[in-house]
Amino acid sequence: MRVLLVEDDEPVAESLRRGLLRYGFEVAWVTTGAAALSHRDPYDVVLLDLGLPDTDGLDVCKALRERGDVPIIVISARSDETDRVVGLEIGADDYVSKPFGVREVIARIRAVMRRMQPRTPAAEAGPDRYGDRLTIDRKAARVRLDDEEVPLAPKEYDLLAFLTEEPGALMSREQIMEAVWDANWFGPTKTLDVHVAALRRKLAGVISIEAVRGVGFRLEIVDGARADGGGGTS
């Protein structure tokens, strides 16, 4: 999926761009309203900051909407209800207030795209299966082991869902913290070790989470080959 990111704050844009690329999105990044309006390459969704250096983002939103129906998600530090209402009334499809996490933005993108292109019930994806014993229902945020639901804390679930998107891949602490605790987390990363230990205990014999010193963690499925394409999300 191709994303046009309109954001003049470089740290915010780089963090969001890295996160989107990691999840398989193509990203074109521009820093001004004029650049957004003159961008000619095709894109599927727009992430639009309101606080642009050359013009008000609301004017850019209105101009983009007059051109077509490409989904527009406003991302802004403006949390005032008036800005939200005006943005939605002039054509924005959703509104995310800063600070935000990459996973939240991706969830908003997917939700907007689902509304634009609703799927039939037959096309709905079921739970992702890992080996013969473990399933993760990402739609319902539920995990089952041997057909019994495993009680996980919210961040334990988020961590498991992230690591199982690409079993066997080495994920750095930075990647994990950004994806699970969002890009604005400034607390100690020791909390990651605590959550990894909890998953090892609750899913012993089904997954293995290897700690790679100085880098991060690698999750492996230990009870047989992955089924249903490894459980990745689209």
C-alpha positions in Angstrom: 0.0 0.0 0.0 1.3 3.4 -1.0 1.2 6.2 1.7 1.7 9.9 1.1 3.1 11.3 4.4 2.8 15.1 4.7 4.7 16.1 7.8 7.4 18.8 8.4 8.6 17.5 11.8 11.5 15.3 10.8 11.8 13.1 13.9 8.1 12.4 13.8 8.1 11.7 10.1 11.2 9.5 10.3 9.8 7.4 13.1 6.4 7.0 11.3 8.1 6.3 8.0 10.3 3.5 9.5 7.3 1.9 11.2 5.3 2.0 8.0 8.1 0.5 5.9 8.6 -2.3 8.5 4.9 -3.2 8.0 5.3 -3.3 4.2 3.9 0.1 3.3 5.5 2.2 0.6 6.0 5.8 1.8 6.5 9.1 -0.1 7.4 11.8 2.4 6.9 15.5 1.7 7.2 18.4 4.2 4.9 21.1 2.8 1.4 21.6 1.6 2.6 22.7 -1.8 4.6 19.5 -2.2 1.6 17.4 -1.2 -0.6 19.1 -3.8 2.0 18.8 -6.5 2.9 15.2 -5.8 2.1 13.2 -9.0 3.0 9.6 -8.1 0.0 7.5 -7.2 -0.8 6.8 -3.5 -3.6 4.9 -1.7 -3.9 7.0 1.5 -2.7 10.3 2.9 -1.3 11.0 6.3 -1.6 14.8 6.7 -0.2 17.0 9.4 -2.2 20.2 10.0 0.8 22.3 11.2 2.6 22.8 7.9 5.1 25.6 7.4 3.6 27.0 4.2 -0.2 26.6 4.6 -2.8 25.3 6.9 -3.2 21.6 6.7 -7.0 22.0 6.6 -6.7 23.9 3.3 -4.6 21.0 1.9 -7.1 18.5 3.1 -9.9 20.4 1.4 -8.0 20.6 -1.8 -7.0 16.9 -1.8 -10.6 15.9 -1.2 -11.8 18.0 -4.1 -9.5 16.0 -6.3 -10.8 12.6 -5.4 -11.8 10.0 -2.8 -8.3 8.8 -1.6 -8.6 8.3 2.2 -7.1 11.2 4.2 -6.1 10.7 7.9 -5.2 13.8 9.7 -2.3 13.6 12.2 -1.9 16.6 14.3 -0.9 18.1 17.7 -4.1 20.0 17.6 -6.4 18.2 19.9 -9.1 20.8 20.0 -12.6 19.4 19.2 -13.2 22.2 16.7 -10.2 21.2 14.6 -11.4 17.6 14.6 -14.9 18.5 13.5 -13.7 20.9 10.8 -11.2 18.4 9.5 -13.8 15.7 9.2 -16.4 18.0 7.7 -14.1 19.1 4.9 -13.2 15.6 3.9 -10.8 13.8 6.3 -11.7 10.2 6.9 -10.1 10.0 10.4 -8.1 12.1 12.9 -5.2 11.0 15.1 -3.8 13.3 17.8 -0.1 13.5 18.6 1.6 11.9 20.3 0.6 8.6 18.7 2.1 5.1 18.2 2.9 3.6 14.9 0.6 0.7 15.5 -2.3 3.0 16.1 -1.7 4.8 12.8 -1.5 1.5 11.0 -4.7 0.3 12.6 -6.4 3.6 11.5 -5.1 3.1 7.9 -6.4 -0.4 7.8 -9.8 0.6 9.2 -10.2 3.4 6.7 -9.3 1.1 3.8 -11.8 -1.5 5.1 -14.5 1.1 5.0 -13.5 2.1 1.5 -13.4 -1.5 0.3 -15.6 -3.6 2.5 -14.9 -7.3 2.3 -17.5 -10.0 2.0 -17.9 -12.4 4.9 -16.4 -15.2 2.8 -13.2 -13.1 2.4 -12.8 -12.4 6.1 -9.6 -13.9 7.4 -9.8 -16.4 10.3 -7.4 -16.8 13.2 -3.8 -17.3 12.4 -2.5 -20.8 13.2 1.1 -21.5 14.4 1.8 -25.2 14.4 -0.8 -27.6 15.8 -1.5 -25.9 19.1 -1.4 -22.1 19.0 -3.8 -19.8 17.3 -4.0 -16.0 17.3 -7.2 -14.3 16.4 -6.0 -10.8 15.6 -9.5 -9.5 14.9 -10.7 -10.4 18.4 -7.3 -10.0 20.1 -7.5 -13.6 21.6 -4.9 -16.3 21.9 -5.7 -20.0 22.2 -3.5 -22.9 23.2 -4.9 -26.4 22.5 -8.3 -24.7 22.0 -8.2 -23.1 25.4 -7.9 -19.3 25.7 -4.7 -18.0 27.2 -5.2 -15.0 29.5 -2.7 -12.4 28.4 -2.2 -8.8 29.6 -2.8 -6.2 26.8 0.9 -5.6 26.2 1.7 -9.3 26.4 -0.8 -9.8 23.6 0.6 -6.9 21.6 4.2 -8.3 22.0 3.1 -11.8 20.9 1.2 -10.4 17.9 4.2 -8.4 16.8 6.8 -11.1 17.2 4.6 -13.7 15.4 4.1 -11.5 12.4 7.5 -12.8 11.2 8.6 -15.8 13.2 12.3 -16.4 13.0 13.2 -12.8 12.3 15.5 -11.0 14.8 13.7 -7.9 16.1 15.8 -5.2 17.8 14.7 -3.8 21.2 14.1 -0.4 19.4 11.8 -2.0 16.8 9.8 -3.8 19.5 9.5 -0.9 21.8 8.4 1.4 19.0 5.8 -1.2 17.7 4.4 -2.3 21.1 4.9 0.6 23.4 4.8 3.2 20.6 7.5 5.6 19.3 7.0 8.0 22.2 8.0 5.5 24.9 10.8 6.9 27.1 10.7 4.5 30.0 13.1 1.7 30.8 13.2 -1.2 28.3 13.3 -3.6 31.3 9.6 -3.9 30.9 10.2 -5.7 27.6 12.2 -8.4 29.4 9.4 -8.8 31.9 6.8 -9.3 29.2 9.0 -11.7 27.3 9.4 -13.8 30.5 5.6 -13.9 30.9 5.1 -15.1 27.3 7.8 -17.8 27.8 6.0 -19.0 30.9 2.4 -18.9 29.5 3.3 -20.5 26.1 6.1 -22.9 27.2 6.7 -25.7 24.7 4.9 -23.8 21.9 7.1 -20.8 21.3 10.7 -20.0 22.0 11.9 -16.4 22.4 15.6 -16.2 22.1 17.4 -13.2 23.5 20.2 -12.0 21.3 22.6 -10.0 23.5 22.9 -6.4 22.6 20.3 -6.6 19.8 16.9 -7.9 20.7 14.7 -11.0 20.5 13.8 -13.8 18.0 10.6 -15.8 18.3 10.4 -19.3 16.9 7.5 -21.8 16.7 8.7 -25.0 18.3 5.8 -27.4 17.8 6.0 -28.0 14.1 5.8 -26.1 10.8 3.7 -22.9 10.6 0.4 -23.2 8.8 -1.7 -20.7 6.9 1.2 -18.7 5.6 2.9 -18.1 9.0 0.1 -15.9 10.4 1.2 -12.6 8.8 -1.3 -9.8 8.5 -2.1 -8.0 5.3 
